[in-house]
Amino acid sequence: MYIPPVGTSCSLGTKAQDVDAVLKTIAGTDAYIADDRDQPIMRLKRGNEWVKVVNLVDEHLREEKKEVIIAAHEKPDSNDIDVIIALGLFKEGANWRWADREIIIGQRGSLTELNQMIGRLLRDAPGKRHVEAVQSLPFVFDQTDKTQMRRSLNDYFTAILLSMLIESIISPLPPVCTKKSTPGDGEHRINYLREACLDDGQAAMVLEEIRHQVCDAFAACSSSVEGRSRREALRQIVTDVLTAHGVNDYHDEIADQVFQMINRRSAMLKRLNVGNVNMDLISDNPFGCFLQYASEACGIRTFQELRIASRVYAMQPFAAARTVVRALELNSQKDWYTYCGSGKKPDDIPRNPNIFYGDRGWVGFGDWLGTGRRANANRIFRPFSEARAFVHTLNLDSQDEWRAYCTSGKRPEDIPANPNLAYRDEGWAGYGDWIGTGRVGNRNRIFRPFDEARAFVRTLGLESQKAWRTFCKSGNKPHDIPGNPNSAYAEAGWDGYGDWLGTCKIATSRRRFRPFLEARRFARMLQLVTIEEWRRYCKSGKKPCDIPSAPAVTYKHEGWTNMRDWLGYEGFRSFEDAREFVRGLGLESTAEWLQYCKSGDKPSDIPSDAAGVYKDHGWISIGD
């Protein structure tokens, strides 16, 4: 996590305030709890977990913090550190190969700096298959300089691409092997790094460290590198790294091979000074490119709004745009969209003028095109009673027939195609009333009181919600009994389909179970011995509804210990005797043990849940 430079628009004022805001965000609360603040790695409470954070912005214990990062980098897993917070130090500090996400807040001073930051994220590590980099882009809605915007976006994409090239994410190249002539043997290739190291593992580690140091030095284009040849600077880096790893042979030969390897890389453009690399990745409208990539990740609706807001400054005023469009003599909205797709529409005329000019003069497409046609919202329809009387004369029998009539071309213009909207507040009572069939929509029907309806349904003897749905489709359901009682009686006594049908089956999330001690007393009365017997009992249909099938989950925080305590069975063998018996079975794996438990051959005094039963009585592992 890179905080913004102090004094920029993204900063809260001071480095301490910025770090505090990051810690609050990680913890998910303003009143966060942090331990070990005086240590290189602090612990930050997030929910029920502790997040391990290294704060490099605070220069206290700087060297110790770099040492713990180096140690974490070398570890075989990522458990030592969760988050590193930095301003600029980490880009020149220790590597941390386990980083898989990077958040850069605010604009950075140069492309080289951004390249170094992203490069730190691309270090390879076991199991690391993808990384995520988040950079807050400098962007304002009145940005009309497309050339500058395109240049800025090119810088960001260039930094990411070159970082991937430098870190061998794209087209990685192996070390170069040198041809050497040996008397009597002819020429053969020698990998001097492999010859000098103890094994392939050490050679790979040394090469990785050399590559990182070379990339950092050349990408930064420091004065020390500028003042010497690249070959000489690389030779010194190679010597320093090899000496640190106890490798004393072939320093010059290894340096030459590494130099050849780097010279073959496309990332060597312009001497790896990425600030001088001209990669025009975005050659067209930068807004289009930005929105194309961002819409998928951040939400189509959000970026539609962003697109509209950003285009306000690039479009013609409404009156001027309408004059241009009317001159086209288009006849319909369909003609307009055909014209938009032809490629002839000017960029400063919006494709969706109803949205763009919605509050800046828009009346309708008839006004926009100059045809004079009005949208339904602007039309004057007959009064409701007159319109309904006219529709009754058509002798239609269904809503489908009404829709067919509306598309036939015979409907008068002062009769709305969507009467439910046009007459919503003027007497509308449903399509049955509108067409004259007398049928009433569900939401307008009068149903029986809940108790009476439930009493009727229980007489049907239905066993499931599926059976209820089948009954509803059969045509036998009375009209005053709702097909969706959960909606119709939501505020009038509804308590689930188990209650509605009389089966007493209730969704697990809504069940109310007995208190733990009372439920355990009931379970012990059953005199069951094993988990298998408990499971068979639960499936038998004899278990009361207020006794859970999975008591370990239900009573996890209310006194639960283990299944032996639940059933009240104390007759298991001692741990040593039970283990001796199980070892005598000659089983080879956990799968074989589970299969044996299900076979019916296991004695009742040998627990299936050995880990739970013997947790505090000698248990080590299933392998033991």
C-alpha positions in Angstrom: 0.0 0.0 0.0 1.6 3.2 -1.2 0.2 6.3 0.5 0.1 9.6 -1.5 2.8 12.2 -1.4 2.2 14.9 1.3 0.7 18.1 -0.2 -1.1 16.3 -3.0 -4.9 16.3 -3.4 -5.2 12.7 -2.2 -3.3 13.3 1.1 -5.1 14.1 4.3 -2.3 16.5 5.3 0.5 14.5 6.9 2.0 11.1 6.5 0.8 10.1 10.0 -2.8 11.0 9.0 -2.6 9.1 5.8 -1.2 5.9 7.5 -3.9 6.2 10.2 -6.6 6.3 7.5 -5.1 3.1 5.9 -5.0 1.3 9.3 -8.6 2.3 9.9 -9.6 0.9 6.5 -7.7 -2.4 7.1 -9.3 -2.8 10.5 -12.7 -1.8 9.2 -13.3 0.6 12.1 -12.1 4.0 13.3 -11.5 2.7 16.8 -8.9 0.1 15.7 -6.8 -2.0 18.0 -3.1 -2.3 17.2 -0.5 -4.3 19.2 3.3 -4.5 18.9 3.6 -0.9 17.7 7.2 -0.8 19.0 8.1 -3.8 16.9 9.0 -4.0 13.2 5.8 -5.9 12.5 2.7 -4.5 14.2 -0.5 -6.5 14.7 -3.9 -4.9 13.7 -7.2 -6.4 14.8 -9.7 -7.0 12.0 -12.8 -8.8 13.2 -11.6 -11.9 14.9 -8.2 -12.0 13.1 -4.9 -10.2 13.4 -3.4 -8.6 10.3 0.5 -8.3 10.3 1.5 -4.9 9.1 4.9 -3.4 8.4 4.8 0.4 8.4 7.8 1.7 6.3 6.4 5.3 6.4 7.4 5.5 10.0 11.2 5.5 9.8 11.5 4.2 13.4 13.3 0.8 13.3 13.9 1.2 9.6 16.7 -1.3 9.3 14.9 -3.8 11.5 11.8 -3.5 9.3 13.9 -4.1 6.1 15.4 -7.2 7.8 12.0 -8.7 8.6 10.9 -8.1 5.0 14.1 -9.8 3.7 13.4 -12.7 6.1 9.8 -13.0 4.9 10.9 -12.9 1.3 13.1 -16.0 1.9 10.4 -17.9 3.7 8.6 -20.8 1.9 5.2 -19.3 2.6 3.5 -15.8 2.9 2.5 -16.1 6.6 5.0 -13.6 8.1 3.6 -10.4 6.7 0.1 -9.4 5.4 0.5 -5.7 4.5 3.4 -3.3 3.9 2.6 0.4 4.0 5.1 2.7 2.2 5.5 6.1 0.7 8.6 5.7 -1.4 11.1 3.7 0.7 10.0 0.2 -0.4 10.7 0.8 -4.0 14.4 1.0 -3.1 14.3 -1.3 -0.1 14.0 -5.1 0.3 12.1 -7.4 -2.0 8.9 -9.2 -0.8 8.1 -11.8 -3.4 4.8 -12.8 -1.7 3.1 -9.5 -2.5 0.1 -10.2 -4.9 -1.8 -6.9 -4.6 -0.6 -3.3 -4.7 -2.6 -0.1 -4.1 -1.0 3.2 -5.2 -2.9 6.2 -3.9 -2.4 9.4 -5.8 -0.3 10.4 -8.8 3.5 9.7 -8.7 6.2 12.0 -9.8 7.6 10.0 -12.7 7.1 7.0 -14.9 10.3 5.5 -13.6 9.0 5.6 -10.0 5.7 4.0 -11.0 7.6 1.3 -13.0 9.7 0.4 -9.9 6.6 0.2 -7.7 4.8 -2.2 -10.2 8.0 -4.2 -10.6 8.1 -5.0 -6.9 4.7 -6.7 -7.4 5.9 -9.0 -10.2 8.4 -11.0 -8.2 7.8 -14.7 -8.7 6.8 -17.0 -5.8 5.5 -20.6 -5.4 1.7 -20.7 -5.9 1.5 -17.0 -7.0 -0.6 -17.1 -10.2 -1.9 -13.5 -10.5 -1.3 -10.0 -9.2 -3.5 -7.0 -8.9 -2.3 -3.3 -9.1 -4.7 -0.5 -8.3 -3.6 3.1 -9.3 -5.7 6.2 -8.7 -5.6 8.0 -12.0 -5.5 11.9 -12.1 -8.9 12.5 -13.9 -11.4 15.4 -13.9 -14.7 15.6 -15.8 -13.6 18.8 -17.6 -10.6 17.1 -19.1 -10.9 18.0 -22.8 -7.2 17.7 -23.8 -7.3 14.3 -25.3 -3.7 14.4 -26.3 -2.6 14.9 -22.7 -5.0 12.3 -21.4 -3.8 9.8 -23.9 -0.2 10.5 -23.0 -0.9 10.0 -19.3 -2.7 6.7 -19.8 0.1 5.6 -22.1 2.5 6.2 -19.3 0.6 3.9 -17.0 0.2 1.1 -19.5 3.8 1.5 -20.5 5.0 1.1 -16.9 2.9 -2.0 -16.4 4.1 -3.6 -19.7 7.8 -2.8 -19.2 7.6 -4.0 -15.6 6.3 -7.3 -16.9 9.1 -7.5 -19.5 11.7 -6.6 -16.9 10.4 -9.2 -14.5 10.3 -12.0 -17.2 6.5 -12.2 -17.0 6.4 -11.8 -20.8 8.8 -13.9 -22.9 11.3 -14.8 -20.1 14.8 -15.6 -21.5 17.1 -18.2 -20.0 20.8 -17.5 -19.3 23.1 -17.5 -22.4 25.5 -20.5 -22.7 28.9 -19.7 -24.2 30.5 -21.9 -26.8 34.0 -23.1 -25.8 36.5 -25.1 -27.8 38.2 -28.0 -26.0 41.0 -29.9 -27.7 39.8 -33.1 -29.1 36.1 -32.4 -28.2 35.2 -29.6 -30.5 32.9 -26.8 -29.3 30.4 -27.2 -26.5 28.2 -24.8 -24.5 29.0 -23.8 -20.9 26.6 -22.2 -18.4 29.2 -20.6 -16.2 26.7 -19.7 -13.5 25.6 -23.3 -13.2 29.3 -24.4 -13.2 30.2 -22.0 -10.3 27.2 -22.8 -8.1 26.5 -25.9 -5.9 23.3 -26.8 -7.7 20.5 -25.6 -9.9 18.6 -24.1 -6.9 21.5 -21.9 -5.9 22.1 -20.9 -9.5 18.5 -19.9 -9.9 18.5 -17.9 -6.7 21.7 -16.0 -7.6 20.4 -15.2 -11.1 17.2 -13.9 -9.7 19.0 -11.5 -7.3 21.4 -10.3 -10.1 18.4 -9.7 -12.4 16.5 -7.7 -9.7 19.5 -5.5 -8.9 20.3 -4.9 -12.6 16.7 -3.9 -13.3 16.5 -1.6 -10.4 19.8 0.1 -11.3 19.2 0.5 -15.0 15.5 1.4 -14.7 16.3 4.2 -12.3 19.1 5.3 -14.7 21.1 6.5 -11.6 24.1 8.8 -12.0 26.4 6.0 -11.0 25.2 3.9 -13.9 25.2 6.9 -16.3 28.8 7.6 -15.5 30.0 4.2 -16.4 29.3 1.7 -19.1 26.4 -0.7 -18.5 28.7 -3.6 -18.8 31.0 -2.3 -16.1 28.1 -1.5 -13.8 26.7 -5.0 -14.4 30.0 -6.6 -13.8 30.2 -5.0 -10.3 26.7 -6.1 -9.4 27.4 -9.6 -10.5 30.6 -9.7 -8.4 28.8 -8.3 -5.3 26.0 -10.9 -5.5 28.3 -13.9 -6.2 30.6 -12.9 -3.4 27.6 -12.6 -1.0 26.5 -16.1 -1.9 30.1 -17.6 -1.5 30.6 -18.1 -5.2 34.2 -17.2 -6.1 34.7 -18.6 -9.6 33.8 -17.3 -13.2 32.7 -13.8 -12.1 33.7 -12.2 -15.4 32.3 -15.0 -17.5 29.0 -15.0 -15.6 28.8 -11.2 -16.0 29.4 -11.5 -19.8 26.6 -14.1 -20.1 24.1 -12.1 -18.1 25.0 -9.0 -20.1 24.2 -10.9 -23.3 21.0 -12.1 -21.8 19.8 -8.6 -21.0 20.9 -7.2 -24.3 18.5 -9.7 -26.0 15.5 -8.4 -24.1 13.0 -6.0 -25.6 13.0 -4.2 -22.3 16.5 -2.8 -23.1 14.8 -0.2 -25.3 16.4 3.2 -24.6 18.8 1.7 -22.0 15.9 0.6 -19.8 15.1 4.3 -19.0 11.4 3.8 -19.2 10.8 7.5 -19.2 12.3 7.7 -22.7 10.4 4.7 -24.1 7.8 5.9 -26.6 5.1 3.2 -26.7 1.9 4.6 -28.2 -0.4 1.9 -26.8 -3.5 4.1 -27.0 -3.8 5.8 -30.4 -7.5 6.7 -30.4 -9.8 8.3 -27.9 -8.4 7.8 -24.4 -11.8 8.0 -22.8 -13.0 5.1 -24.9 -9.9 3.0 -23.8 -10.3 4.0 -20.2 -14.0 3.2 -20.1 -13.6 -0.1 -22.0 -11.2 -1.4 -19.4 -12.8 0.1 -16.3 -16.5 -0.7 -17.1 -16.1 -4.4 -16.6 -14.3 -4.0 -13.2 -16.2 -1.1 -11.7 -19.8 -1.4 -13.0 -21.4 -0.6 -16.3 -23.9 1.8 -14.8 -21.3 3.8 -12.9 -19.2 4.3 -16.0 -22.2 5.2 -18.2 -22.8 8.0 -15.8 -19.1 8.9 -15.9 -19.2 8.8 -19.7 -22.1 11.2 -19.8 -20.5 13.6 -17.3 -17.2 13.6 -19.1 -18.9 14.2 -22.5 -20.9 17.3 -21.4 -17.9 19.5 -22.3 -17.5 17.9 -25.7 -21.0 18.1 -27.1 -22.9 20.8 -29.0 -25.6 22.7 -27.1 -29.1 21.2 -27.4 -30.5 23.8 -29.8 -27.5 23.7 -32.1 -27.5 19.8 -32.1 -31.2 19.7 -32.8 -30.9 22.0 -35.8 -28.2 19.7 -37.3 -30.4 16.6 -36.8 -33.5 18.1 -38.2 -31.6 18.9 -41.4 -31.1 15.2 -41.9 -34.9 14.7 -42.4 -35.2 11.4 -40.6 -38.7 10.1 -40.0 -38.4 7.9 -36.9 -36.4 6.9 -33.9 -35.4 3.7 -35.8 -34.0 5.9 -38.6 -32.1 7.9 -36.0 -30.3 4.9 -34.6 -29.6 3.5 -38.1 -28.0 6.9 -38.9 -25.9 6.7 -35.7 -24.6 3.3 -36.7 -23.6 4.4 -40.2 -20.5 6.2 -39.0 -21.7 9.6 -40.4 -22.8 11.1 -37.0 -20.5 13.9 -35.8 -18.7 13.1 -32.5 -20.2 16.1 -30.9 -23.8 14.9 -31.4 -24.8 12.4 -28.8 -26.2 9.0 -29.8 -28.7 9.1 -26.9 -29.9 12.7 -26.9 -32.8 11.8 -24.6 -30.3 11.0 -21.9 -27.7 13.6 -22.6 -30.1 16.5 -23.0 -32.6 15.1 -20.5 -32.6 18.2 -18.4 -31.3 20.7 -21.0 -34.2 21.1 -23.4 -35.2 17.6 -24.4 -38.9 17.1 -25.3 -39.0 14.0 -27.3 -37.8 12.3 -30.5 -40.5 14.0 -32.5 -39.2 17.4 -31.5 -35.5 16.2 -32.0 -36.1 14.9 -35.5 -38.6 17.6 -36.5 -41.5 15.2 -37.3 -43.8 16.7 -34.7 -44.8 13.2 -33.3 -45.2 13.2 -29.5 -44.2 10.5 -27.0 -47.0 8.9 -25.0 -46.1 11.0 -22.0 -47.0 14.1 -24.0 -50.1 12.8 -25.7 -53.7 13.7 -24.7 -55.8 10.5 -24.3 -59.6 10.1 -24.0 -61.0 10.1 -20.4 -60.7 6.7 -18.8 -64.4 5.8 -18.8 -64.7 6.7 -22.5 -61.6 4.8 -23.5 -62.7 1.7 -21.5 -66.2 1.8 -23.1 -64.5 1.9 -26.5 -62.3 -1.1 -25.7 -65.3 -3.1 -24.4 -66.8 -2.8 -27.9 -63.9 -4.8 -29.3 -65.0 -8.0 -27.6 -61.4 -9.0 -26.7 -60.9 -12.0 -24.4 -57.4 -11.6 -23.0 -54.4 -9.3 -22.5 -52.6 -11.1 -25.4 -55.5 -10.2 -27.7 -55.2 -6.6 -26.5 -51.5 -6.5 -27.4 -52.2 -8.0 -30.8 -54.8 -5.3 -31.4 -52.4 -2.5 -30.4 -49.8 -3.7 -33.0 -52.4 -4.1 -35.7 -52.4 -0.4 -36.6 -56.1 -0.1 -35.9 -55.8 1.5 -32.4 -56.8 5.2 -32.3 -54.0 7.5 -31.2 -56.0 8.8 -28.3 -56.4 5.3 -26.8 -53.2 4.3 -25.0 -51.4 1.0 -25.7 -50.4 0.9 -22.0 -53.6 1.9 -20.2 -52.2 0.7 -16.9 -49.7 3.5 -17.0 -51.8 6.2 -18.7 -54.8 5.7 -16.3 -52.8 4.6 -13.2 -54.4 7.3 -11.1 -57.6 7.8 -13.0 -59.6 4.6 -12.3 -57.4 1.7 -13.5 -58.6 -1.6 -12.0 -56.8 -4.2 -14.1 -57.0 -5.7 -17.6 -60.1 -7.7 -16.8 -61.9 -4.5 -16.1 -60.3 -2.7 -19.1 -61.2 -5.5 -21.6 -64.5 -6.3 -20.0 -63.8 -10.0 -19.0 -64.2 -9.3 -15.3 -61.0 -11.1 -14.4 -59.1 -9.6 -11.6 -55.3 -9.6 -11.0 -54.0 -11.3 -7.9 -53.0 -8.1 -6.2 -56.6 -6.8 -6.5 -58.3 -9.9 -5.3 -60.0 -10.4 -2.0 -58.7 -13.6 -0.3 -60.0 -15.5 2.6 -58.7 -14.6 6.1 -55.4 -16.3 6.8 -56.7 -18.8 9.4 -59.6 -19.9 7.2 -57.3 -20.3 4.1 -54.7 -22.3 6.1 -57.4 -24.5 7.6 -58.7 -25.3 4.1 -55.2 -26.1 2.7 -54.3 -28.4 5.6 -57.3 -30.6 4.6 -55.7 -31.3 1.3 -53.0 -33.5 2.9 -50.1 -32.0 0.8 -46.6 -32.9 1.9 -44.4 -30.4 0.3 -44.1 -27.0 -1.4 -43.8 -28.8 -4.7 -47.1 -30.6 -4.1 -48.7 -27.2 -3.3 -47.4 -25.8 -6.7 -48.9 -28.8 -8.5 -52.2 -28.3 -6.8 -52.2 -24.6 -7.7 -51.7 -25.5 -11.4 -54.4 -28.2 -11.4 -57.3 -25.7 -11.7 -58.8 -27.0 -8.4 -57.6 -24.1 -6.3 -60.4 -21.7 -5.2 -60.0 -18.1 -6.5 -60.0 -16.8 -2.9 -57.0 -18.9 -1.9 -53.7 -17.3 -3.1 -51.2 -19.2 -5.1 -48.4 -17.2 -3.3 -49.5 -17.2 0.3 -46.1 -16.1 1.5 -46.8 -12.8 -0.2 -50.5 -12.5 0.3 -50.3 -13.2 4.1 -46.8 -11.8 4.7 -48.2 -9.4 7.3 -51.2 -11.5 8.4 -49.7 -14.6 10.2 -47.5 -16.3 7.6 -45.0 -18.7 9.3 -43.6 -20.8 6.4 -44.9 -23.6 4.2 -44.6 -26.2 6.9 -47.2 -24.3 8.9 -49.3 -23.5 5.8 -49.5 -27.2 4.8 -49.6 -28.6 8.3 -46.4 -30.7 7.9 -44.5 -28.6 10.6 -41.5 -28.5 8.3 -39.7 -25.2 8.9 -36.6 -23.7 7.1 -33.5 -24.3 9.2 -32.7 -20.6 9.4 -36.2 -20.0 11.1 -36.3 -23.0 13.5 -36.3 -22.5 17.2 -34.5 -25.3 19.1 -34.5 -26.3 22.7 -31.9 -24.8 25.0 -28.6 -26.9 24.9 -29.0 -28.6 28.3 -32.6 -29.6 27.7 -31.7 -30.9 24.2 -28.7 -32.8 25.5 -30.8 -34.4 28.2 -33.2 -35.6 25.5 -30.4 -37.0 23.4 -28.9 -38.9 26.3 -32.3 -40.6 27.0 -32.0 -42.3 23.6 -29.0 -44.3 24.9 -27.2 -44.1 21.5 -23.5 -44.9 21.4 -22.0 -43.7 18.1 -22.4 -40.9 15.6 -23.7 -43.4 13.0 -26.5 -44.3 15.4 -27.4 -40.6 15.9 -27.5 -40.0 12.2 -29.7 -43.0 11.6 -32.0 -41.7 14.3 -32.2 -38.3 12.7 -33.2 -39.9 9.4 -35.8 -42.1 11.0 -38.5 -39.4 11.3 -38.7 -39.8 15.1 -36.6 -36.8 16.0 -38.6 -33.8 17.3 -38.4 -30.6 15.2 -36.9 -28.6 18.0 -33.9 -31.0 18.4 -31.2 -30.2 15.8 -29.6 -32.8 13.5 -26.3 -31.0 13.6 -26.0 -30.0 17.3 -22.3 -29.2 16.9 -23.3 -26.3 14.7 -26.4 -25.2 16.5 -24.8 -25.2 20.0 -21.3 -24.2 18.9 -21.2 -21.3 21.3 -23.7 -22.6 23.9 -21.9 -25.4 25.7 -21.1 -27.9 22.9 -18.1 -30.1 23.7 -18.2 -33.3 21.5 -20.6 -36.0 20.4 -19.6 -38.3 23.2 -20.8 -35.6 25.7 -24.0 -35.1 23.6 -25.0 -38.7 23.7 -23.7 -39.3 27.2 -21.6 -42.3 26.3 -18.5 -42.7 28.4 -17.6 -46.2 27.3 -14.9 -45.6 24.7 -11.6 -47.4 25.2 -8.6 -45.4 26.5 -6.6 -43.6 23.8 -3.7 -46.0 24.0 -5.9 -49.1 23.8 -8.0 -47.6 20.9 -4.9 -46.6 19.0 -3.4 -50.0 19.4 -6.5 -51.6 18.0 -6.7 -49.3 15.0 -3.1 -49.8 14.2 -3.7 -53.5 14.1 -6.2 -53.0 11.2 -3.3 -52.2 8.8 -5.1 -49.1 7.3 -3.0 -46.9 5.1 -5.0 -43.6 4.8 -7.7 -41.4 6.1 -10.0 -42.6 3.3 -9.5 -46.2 4.4 -10.3 -45.3 8.0 -13.5 -43.5 7.0 -14.5 -46.5 4.8 -13.9 -48.8 7.8 -16.1 -46.6 10.1 -18.9 -47.0 7.6 -18.5 -50.7 7.1 -20.3 -51.7 10.3 -17.3 -53.7 11.5 -16.0 -51.0 13.9 -16.6 -51.8 17.6 -18.9 -49.3 19.4 -16.2 -48.5 22.0 -13.9 -47.2 19.2 -15.0 -43.6 18.3 -15.3 -42.5 14.6 -14.5 -38.9 15.8 -11.2 -39.9 17.4 -9.8 -36.4 17.1 -12.7 -34.9 19.1 -13.0 -37.7 21.7 -9.2 -37.9 22.4 -8.5 -34.2 21.8 -7.1 -33.7 25.4 -6.2 -37.3 26.0 -3.2 -38.0 23.8 -4.4 -37.3 20.2 -1.6 -36.2 17.8 -2.8 -36.8 14.3 -4.6 -39.3 12.0 -1.2 -40.5 10.9 -0.3 -41.4 14.5 
